[in-house]
Structure formats: structure tokens, C-alpha cells
Amino acid sequence: MGHKVRPTSMRLGLTEDWRSHWFANKKQFGEYLVEDHKIRSYIKKQYYYAGVSKSEIRRTRGKVQVMICCARPGLIIGRKGVEVERLKSGLEELTGGSVDVAIEEVKAPQLDAQLVAEDVAQQIERRTAFRRALRRAAEMTMTAGAVGVKVQASGRLGGSEMARSEKVRIGSSPLSTFRADIDYGFTEAKTKYGLIGIKVWVNRGLRAPGTRINQTEETGHAPNA
């Protein structure tokens, strides 16, 4: 029986930071959790083409702050900021409160596991041979400077009758080494044969002992005390 754990969850407080920064009592916790999910789903659905890697949410005194990390920030900002204002209005309507939106560019999208997974999914949806898509994604990630990468596709690959998994691995991906900066991404490709699940693990190297990732390092904003 396998022990499958999301590598980012194992590294919270070590090399990974939380995606939501807020405190709530038992009565509010469930409400905030559902609202965070709605915010992320709305952003992903409306701006999937902008290459959204993740959305970080902060709550301070009734105000919601959303930091969107994406590969193509200009598509979300729009001409003269029109598009980001439309996004802000949509989120305020969704949450029923005040929302601040900030955009952060992902400097190296080839090293972002979520963006690599979505690129593979788009290739499969365009009927590219899945083995070629997996191999190409892995090689591009290694060329960008990764120490190791693993790309896996599961489902009715190539229209086969029985679902199966195919995996491409290059370099090392020590998932049990907590100092290893492992990024993980998952998405689904919608094909006429059904959904194809895409998983990507990217090893961006070891961090020095005693160092941890923080909000300032990722986004340039200091975390709440």
C-alpha cells in the first residue's frame, strides 16, 4: 500500500508557505474555507489563459487581499487596469466585502509545476502524442535549471480501453528530503475519451539548513505577525 502525500504539505513551514493567511474561530472557519475555494476557482476559471500558478489570500479586519501569481500578468491587468478592476468587482460580488487584488509575475514558468502540468494538459487536448508531451515538458524543465523532474499522466491514454499511467523522470526528486525544494502541480486534460490526470514534481534544489521560504521571498510582501 503506497504512502502518497502531497510534497508541499510536508514542507509547510520549511520550504513552503501557507496559501491562506488568516485566523478564524470555529464558527467562521468553514465559511472562510469555502470562500477561499470559491475565490481560487473563480480566478482559475476566468483567467486560465493567463497561466495562473496560485492565489494567496490574506484577511485583515474584514478586508480580503488576494495575490495572484501568474505567467502572463498583462492579460489579467488589461489595458489601463480595466481587466483587474473587473476582476476586483467580481470578487467583491462573490465575497460580499472589500477585496484588494495584486498581481505577481512568475519569473520562471518552466520551473513552476502547476504551469508545466497545464502546458502538458493543453498539448494532450490538442491531440499531441502523450509520450511526446511528457518528454518535451520534462526536458524543457531541466533546461530551465531544475535538478530533477517527474511528469505523470493517468487515464485512457491514447484512447485505450483500460486506464493506465505513463511517467517520465529525469534527474533526482527526493520527496522525503524536507530540505529539497519540491514543487507539485496537478491538473486534468479533457479529452473525448475522458479525463487525463497530469501530475508534475519539480526539484528546484536543496535549501541550506535553517532557512525557510517566506512571503517576502516569494511575493515581496512581509507576512502578518
C-alpha positions, -999 to +999 in steps of 0.1 A: +000+000+000+015+033-011+020+064+010+011+092-013+014+126+003+014+160-014+051+171-011+042+207-005+020+198+025+050+180+041+072+212+037+049+238+052+070+260+075+102+246+060+104+254+022+067+261+016+045+288+029+007+287+035-015+298+007-041+313+031-031+337+059-059+343+084-072+332+117-108+324+125-129+309+153-148+276+148-179+295+136-161+314+109-136+288+098-158+268+075-172+299+059-138+313+052-125+280+038-154+277+014-150+314+004-112+308-003-121+279-026-147+300-045-122+328-050-095+305-063-120+286-086-133+319-100-098+333-108-088+300-123-119+297-145-119+334-157-081+337-163-069+302-171-053+315-203-031+339-182-012+309-166-023+313-130+001+293-108-015+300-074-036+326-055-026+336-020-053+350+003-050+372+034-077+385+056-074+416+078-103+432+096-130+424+071-108+430+040-097+403+017-063+406+000-056+383-030-022+379-045-023+362-080+009+346-092+007+341-130+030+338-160+012+365-181+002+393-157-006+417-186-037+396-195-051+400-160-042+437-156-056+446-190-052+480-208-050+508-182-060+483-155-095+478-168-094+440-165-081+439-130-109+463-119-134+439-135-118+410-115-119+430-083-156+438-088-164+401-095-146+390-063-163+416-042-196+404-055-186+368-048-174+376-012-198+404-003-169+425+011-139+447+001-112+429-019-077+441-029-061+424-058-023+423-065-006+406-094+028+389-092+047+376-123+061+341-122+097+347-134+104+311-145+072+293-156+092+263-167+101+257-131+065+260-118+050+226-115+014+238-119+022+257-151+041+227-165+012+204-158-013+228-175+010+230-206+011+192-208-027+191-205-032+216-233-009+196-256-029+164-249-062+183-255-048+194-289-042+156-296-004+157-293+010+123-286+011+120-248+046+105-246+060+133-267+042+159-245+056+143-213+091+141-226+091+176-240+078+191-208+104+173-187+133+183-210+122+220-210+120+220-172+155+205-169+168+230-195+154+259-173+176+248-144+157+221-124+177+195-105+151+168-113+116+165-127+089+138-128+058+141-151+030+115-149-002+111-170-030+088-159-062+078-177-073+063-210-041+074-227-043+073-265-079+062-263-071+028-248-099+007-233-082+004-199-068+033-179-031+033-172-003+056-162+028+067-180+057+085-163+088+104-174+115+110-148+148+130-153+173+138-126+165+133-089+133+140-070+139+131-033+103+136-020+113+125+016+141+151+019+125+180+036+153+205+025+146+197-011+125+224-027+099+202-044+071+219-063+040+199-072+012+206-097-019+188-108-045+194-135-068+174-158-069+173-196-104+170-210-104+146-240-132+127-258-121+095-240-125+111-206-103+130-182-065+125-182-048+134-149-015+152-151+009+153-121+042+171-121+070+172-095+099+197-100+130+196-078+145+231-077+175+221-055+183+219-018+179+247+007+206+255+033+198+241+068+178+265+089+164+286+060+127+286+051+107+301+024+085+331+034+061+355+019+087+382+014+109+358-007+080+347-029+060+379-034+079+408-019+053+413+009+061+406+045+039+381+063+015+391+091+029+390+126 
